[in-house]
Amino acid sequence: MQTSKASLLNVLIAAALFAAAAIATPAGAQEPNIQQPNTCSTASDCAVGEFCDTTPKCPGNGAKGMCRRKPSVCTDQYLPVTGCNGRVYSNACVAASDGQPNTGPIKRDSTSSLHREQKPGVTPPHA
């Protein structure tokens, strides 16, 4: 008999919680507005702690990107990229943490020196 009273009590509590949730949420209410990333052309279009990610292009000349939060932690993985400021970063995350979109991965040629595939409007960094 105790078990059936406990089960009934659990059912009543669950029903009360369900009813309370239904009352607290007005009909037709939508999920909370999860802010989507803003489009941007320059870093000044973004909030503090964000950068304008236009990868694989650099800002300007009509390039559009998305405001993204600057990462606070990155791996040590070495996949070098060139930031739009001309600096070489160990990987895209490190560039982003410095607020820099990047122009893509740096390739190694047969002599193992770093070089970039030439893209229109992109000047390779000088080593």
C-alpha positions in Angstrom: 0.0 0.0 0.0 2.9 2.4 0.8 4.4 1.8 -2.7 1.2 2.7 -4.5 0.8 5.9 -2.4 4.4 6.8 -3.3 3.8 6.1 -7.0 0.6 8.2 -6.9 2.4 11.0 -5.2 5.2 11.0 -7.8 2.5 11.1 -10.6 0.8 14.0 -9.0 4.0 15.9 -8.6 5.0 15.3 -12.2 1.5 16.5 -13.3 1.8 19.6 -11.2 5.2 20.5 -12.6 4.0 19.9 -16.2 0.9 22.2 -15.5 3.1 24.9 -14.0 5.4 24.8 -17.0 2.4 25.1 -19.4 1.0 28.0 -17.5 4.4 29.8 -17.4 4.8 29.5 -21.2 2.2 31.5 -23.1 0.5 29.9 -26.1 2.4 30.7 -29.3 5.6 31.5 -27.4 8.8 30.8 -29.2 12.1 29.4 -28.0 14.4 32.0 -26.5 16.1 34.1 -29.2 19.6 32.6 -29.6 21.7 35.4 -31.1 23.1 34.5 -34.5 26.5 35.7 -35.5 26.4 39.2 -37.1 27.6 39.8 -40.6 30.6 42.2 -40.9 33.0 43.9 -43.2 35.5 45.0 -40.6 36.4 44.3 -37.0 34.6 47.5 -35.9 31.3 45.9 -37.0 31.7 43.3 -34.2 31.4 43.4 -30.4 34.3 43.5 -28.0 36.0 40.1 -27.8 34.9 39.2 -31.4 36.6 39.6 -34.8 35.4 39.8 -38.3 36.1 36.3 -39.8 36.3 36.8 -43.6 38.5 33.7 -44.1 39.8 32.9 -46.7 39.7 36.6 -47.8 40.9 39.6 -45.9 38.5 42.3 -44.8 38.0 45.1 -47.3 37.2 45.2 -51.0 33.6 44.1 -50.3 34.6 40.9 -48.4 31.8 39.9 -46.0 32.3 37.7 -42.9 30.8 36.7 -39.6 31.5 38.2 -36.2 33.1 35.3 -34.2 34.3 35.2 -30.6 38.1 35.3 -30.3 39.2 31.9 -29.0 40.8 31.9 -25.5 42.4 28.4 -25.8 44.0 26.8 -28.9 45.9 23.6 -29.5 49.6 23.4 -30.3 48.9 21.8 -33.6 51.2 23.2 -36.3 49.2 24.0 -39.5 50.6 27.5 -40.3 48.3 30.2 -41.8 48.9 33.8 -42.8 46.8 36.3 -40.9 45.4 39.3 -42.8 48.0 41.4 -40.9 50.8 39.5 -42.8 52.0 37.6 -39.8 52.4 33.8 -39.9 50.5 32.0 -37.1 51.0 28.4 -36.0 47.3 27.6 -36.8 44.0 29.2 -37.6 42.9 29.3 -34.0 45.9 31.2 -32.9 45.3 33.7 -35.7 41.7 34.1 -34.6 42.7 34.6 -31.0 44.7 37.5 -32.2 41.6 38.8 -34.0 42.9 37.9 -37.5 41.1 36.1 -40.3 43.5 34.2 -42.4 44.1 33.6 -46.1 44.4 29.8 -45.8 47.0 27.3 -45.0 50.6 27.8 -45.9 52.0 25.0 -48.2 55.5 23.6 -48.1 57.4 23.3 -51.3 59.9 20.6 -52.2 62.8 22.5 -50.6 60.7 22.7 -47.3 60.6 26.5 -47.3 57.2 28.0 -46.5 55.4 29.6 -49.4 51.8 30.6 -50.3 49.8 29.6 -53.2 49.4 32.9 -55.0 45.8 34.2 -54.9 44.7 37.4 -56.6 45.0 40.3 -54.2 47.0 38.4 -51.6 50.6 39.3 -51.1 52.7 36.4 -49.6 54.5 37.3 -46.3 58.2 37.8 -46.5 60.1 35.3 -44.3 
